[in-house]
Amino acid sequence: MYLSAIVVAAGKGERLRSKVSKPLIKICNKPVIIYSLEILSKCGSIKDIIIAANSLNIDAIKREVKRYKINKVKGIVSGGIRRQDSVENGLKAVNNKADFVLVHDAARPFINNKIVLSTISQAKKYGASIAGVPVKATIKEVHSPQSTAHGNLIVKRTIDREKLWEVQTPQVFKKNLLLEAYEKYSDADVTDDAMLLEKMGVKVGVVLGSYNNIKITTPEDLIIAEAIAKIRK
């Protein structure tokens, strides 16, 4: 099996209200993107890594990759407007020998080898797999009878959380299936790659991720990330 990884790092991180873009923000003096790159590079199943970055960050990311000696990074490509555009650009740069592709968001720095290997194993079984965790909170569907303003929302129903999982990355796919999904549904707006496979009727395997595998989106997430990084040390 030849497995290539695509690390999506094209987000500007505007909700972080930071002058430094999200992949390069430092947590305990290490750039966010380096955390996951180190884990992926140490995984024997992964042959090489492609990074899809914001065009303004490519040179800076190259310097960090060189500094931390992430030798499995074989290319850094420009990302797109949407996340899926960035993944598609990464797919175009993946080694022709690859028959499986792992997709991971650089904004999730706290993956571990167990999660990576579990998603790979499930992908071999189903052709597609994702990491996730059971939802802990009570989830309610709400709507506004008058407008979309948050002040006018009311509860429509409570959703059974026993069947709900919060989806994470990494996600692993047979490359030919992922390419086919992108070809068929290139115009669809999706929030993760598994949604494209679901549209094709592919069964997507699920493995247990980690509640530490947070996605850094807001300033509050950086506080949590610093705490997790200190514990992991």
Phi, psi and omega in degrees: 000132176249116183243124174252149178248141173244122178254118184272116185222038185263355182291143179276340179069039183297328180288347176282345182054045181241144176287338178266134181293155189308312183297338185256356174298140184264134173243118185052045174069015177233133179301143181309314186296331184292328181304307182286327178298323179295318179295312182295322182291336180273352180279118183298336182286339182268121184274322181203167185228135172246134177253131173257108189241159169298136184303333180285343185255355188304312182296319180294320179292321176303317180296319180291321177299317178293318182298319182267005174057050176273082191287343180282349176289115184254354179188149174232119183247162177285136177281181181246188180293314179260160177304316183295332175293323178294317178297318180297320177296323176295320179300323181294336183262356182292146180303137181299336181285342186295132172248349173228149179230131174258131179245129181222144177272125179300337181287358174249089187280346192252042170286168175221170185298325181297316179297316181300311182294325180294317180292324177296315181298317179292325179294326177297328183279315187253341186094346179203140178208153179224156172262151178190174178224147177299140177293134181263330185277160169287131184247129178237138172275129181235161176208167179242118181287344185248318183203184179267002180295137182299334182290347183250018183280145173225158181284130175266314178194161174262131184266139179294108185285348179298337182257005186254133176233142173273120187276142180233183164241157017284157171231139185235138184219152165296131186300319182296326178291318181293320177297319179296319180296319179292326179291320183283325189236039183297335182270350183284139175267117182230160181256349170207165185290331180301330179300325179293319178293323178299322179298332179274355181085013179282134175286126182254118178287151181236133175237157181286122176273230180208143176290344173281346183279060185282157173258123182280115184230320184239166179303327179296327180295328179294325178295316179295318181298319178299320180293317180297316181299321180293321178294317181295333178295000000 
